[in-house]
Amino acid sequence: MHKHVEWDDPGADSVMRHYERSPQGDSEPGPGDILSARYRGKVVRIKVEAYVNGTSIGQVVAMISDGGKRLDALGKLSIGDTVRLPDAMRAFETRRDEDEKAPGKD
């Protein structure tokens, strides 16, 4: 059974809107691909099991807070839940400041 999730609007980080402007590199997700979305302001990663009519079906494999902390649950969503993720709700992950720093640099 799929858990119904009210995904956050991806806004400027929308994967779909990005590829509407620049279709090069766009492809349908396939089994094993990892997709990102936003839920309650946090990043959620989904491992795709199937793709049907513009919607990925897969398992939640990570939930990450703004500070980079991994979460086991957030609201009604938990690691391991099977969810549906419409293409319109897919989001690029924004880089955190610590990700942009090279080792040994300030």
C-alpha positions in Angstrom: 0.0 0.0 0.0 1.3 3.4 -0.9 1.3 6.1 1.7 -0.4 9.3 0.5 2.0 12.3 0.9 1.3 16.0 0.4 4.6 17.0 -1.0 5.9 20.6 -0.7 6.0 22.6 -3.9 9.6 22.5 -5.2 9.5 26.1 -6.3 12.7 27.2 -7.9 14.2 23.8 -7.3 11.7 22.0 -9.6 13.2 19.3 -11.7 10.3 19.4 -14.1 10.5 23.1 -14.7 14.2 22.9 -15.2 13.9 20.4 -18.0 11.0 22.3 -19.6 13.5 25.1 -20.2 16.4 22.8 -21.0 15.3 19.4 -22.1 18.8 18.0 -22.7 19.5 15.3 -20.2 15.9 14.7 -19.2 14.8 11.1 -18.9 12.2 9.0 -17.1 13.3 7.7 -13.8 13.9 3.9 -13.7 14.2 1.2 -11.0 17.0 2.0 -8.6 17.2 5.7 -9.3 17.2 8.0 -6.3 14.9 11.0 -6.5 14.5 14.0 -4.2 11.4 15.9 -3.0 10.5 18.2 -0.2 8.2 17.3 2.7 7.5 19.7 5.6 10.6 21.7 4.5 12.9 18.7 4.6 14.6 16.7 1.8 13.2 13.3 1.2 15.0 10.8 -1.0 13.0 8.0 -2.8 14.5 4.9 -4.4 12.4 4.3 -7.5 10.8 0.8 -7.9 8.4 1.8 -10.8 7.5 4.7 -13.0 3.9 5.0 -14.3 2.3 7.9 -16.1 4.5 10.7 -14.8 4.7 9.3 -11.2 7.5 7.4 -9.5 6.6 4.8 -7.0 9.3 3.9 -4.5 10.6 3.6 -1.0 11.7 6.4 1.3 15.4 5.8 1.8 16.4 9.1 3.5 15.0 12.2 5.2 17.4 15.0 5.8 17.0 18.2 7.9 18.3 21.6 6.8 21.4 21.0 9.0 22.1 17.7 7.3 20.8 15.5 10.2 19.3 12.2 9.1 15.7 11.6 10.3 13.9 8.3 10.8 10.5 9.8 10.7 8.8 13.1 9.9 5.1 13.6 10.5 3.4 10.5 9.1 6.3 9.6 6.9 9.0 7.1 7.9 12.1 5.5 6.3 10.9 2.4 4.4 7.4 3.8 3.5 6.3 3.2 -0.1 5.1 6.5 -1.7 4.1 8.0 -5.0 6.1 11.0 -6.3 4.7 12.9 -9.2 7.2 14.5 -11.6 5.9 17.9 -10.7 6.9 17.5 -7.1 10.5 16.3 -7.8 13.1 18.8 -6.5 16.8 19.4 -6.9 18.6 19.4 -3.6 20.2 22.7 -2.7 23.8 22.6 -1.6 24.6 23.4 2.1 27.5 25.7 2.8 29.6 22.9 4.2 29.2 20.9 1.0 30.7 23.8 -1.0 33.9 24.0 1.0 36.8 22.1 -0.2 38.8 20.1 2.5 41.3 22.3 4.2 39.8 25.5 3.0 37.8 28.2 4.9 
